[in-house]
Amino acid sequence: MITNFIKNYAKLIVSVPEDVTVTKELIDDTFAEITVEANSSDIGKLIGKNGNMINALKTMANGCKAKDGVSYKIQVVAK
C-alpha cells in the first residue's frame, strides 16, 4: 500500500518517471526500509528544497505507522 503511493507520488514529481522503482524491505516486525530509486537527474526533485518533498513522504509513512505498527525509513538512491 505505502510503496504504491510513494511510487505514484514520485512518478508525478520526476522528469523520467519510467526510471522510478520503489522497494520495501522488512527488517523486523516493527521496522521496514523503503528505497526509492530514480534517475540521477531527478534526485534533487525527490528530496526537494530544504528536504521538503522527502519530509512529506516521511510524514505520510509515519501516519501509516499508526495503522500497521511498522516504522518506515525512506531512502532515495540514484540509478
VMD Tcl script that draws the C-alpha trace (Angstrom):
set ca {
  {0.00 0.00 0.00}
  {2.57 2.59 1.07}
  {5.01 1.54 -1.66}
  {2.37 2.04 -4.35}
  {1.58 5.51 -3.03}
  {5.24 6.52 -2.88}
  {5.89 5.15 -6.39}
  {2.93 7.04 -7.89}
  {3.85 10.22 -5.98}
  {7.47 10.02 -7.12}
  {6.47 9.46 -10.75}
  {4.47 12.71 -10.67}
  {7.47 14.69 -9.44}
  {10.35 13.41 -11.60}
  {11.25 14.12 -15.23}
  {11.92 10.45 -16.10}
  {9.06 8.53 -14.43}
  {9.91 5.20 -16.09}
  {13.15 5.08 -14.06}
  {11.36 5.16 -10.69}
  {11.35 1.93 -8.69}
  {10.28 1.51 -5.08}
  {11.21 -1.48 -2.92}
  {10.28 -2.31 0.65}
  {12.47 -4.49 2.85}
  {11.18 -5.67 6.22}
  {13.99 -5.51 8.77}
  {11.86 -6.99 11.57}
  {8.22 -6.96 12.65}
  {8.27 -3.28 13.59}
  {10.70 -1.72 11.08}
  {10.87 -1.53 7.28}
  {13.12 0.31 4.85}
  {11.70 1.78 1.66}
  {14.16 2.55 -1.13}
  {13.20 4.90 -3.94}
  {15.46 4.56 -6.98}
  {15.28 7.27 -9.63}
  {17.31 8.79 -12.42}
  {20.29 10.70 -11.02}
  {18.99 13.94 -12.54}
  {15.75 13.60 -10.54}
  {17.19 13.03 -7.07}
  {17.07 16.74 -6.23}
  {13.40 16.89 -7.20}
  {12.56 13.95 -4.93}
  {14.40 15.47 -1.98}
  {13.08 18.96 -2.65}
  {14.22 22.36 -1.44}
  {15.35 22.04 2.18}
  {14.19 18.40 2.11}
  {10.52 19.34 1.92}
  {9.45 16.61 -0.56}
  {11.16 13.73 1.21}
  {9.95 15.02 4.58}
  {6.37 14.99 3.27}
  {6.80 11.34 2.28}
  {8.29 10.53 5.70}
  {5.36 12.23 7.43}
  {2.91 10.19 5.39}
  {4.82 6.99 6.20}
  {4.69 7.85 9.91}
  {0.92 8.14 9.56}
  {0.84 4.57 8.26}
  {2.71 3.50 11.40}
  {-0.40 4.23 13.44}
  {-2.35 1.78 11.27}
  {0.05 -1.14 10.87}
  {2.55 -0.61 13.71}
  {5.59 -0.57 11.41}
  {8.16 2.25 11.40}
  {9.47 3.21 7.97}
  {12.80 4.61 6.84}
  {12.77 6.14 3.35}
  {15.95 6.27 1.33}
  {16.42 7.94 -2.08}
  {19.03 6.39 -4.37}
  {20.26 7.33 -7.85}
  {20.21 4.72 -10.60}
}
mol new
graphics top color blue
foreach p $ca { graphics top sphere $p radius 0.5 }
foreach p [lrange $ca 0 end-1] q [lrange $ca 1 end] { graphics top cylinder $p $q radius 0.2 }
display resetview
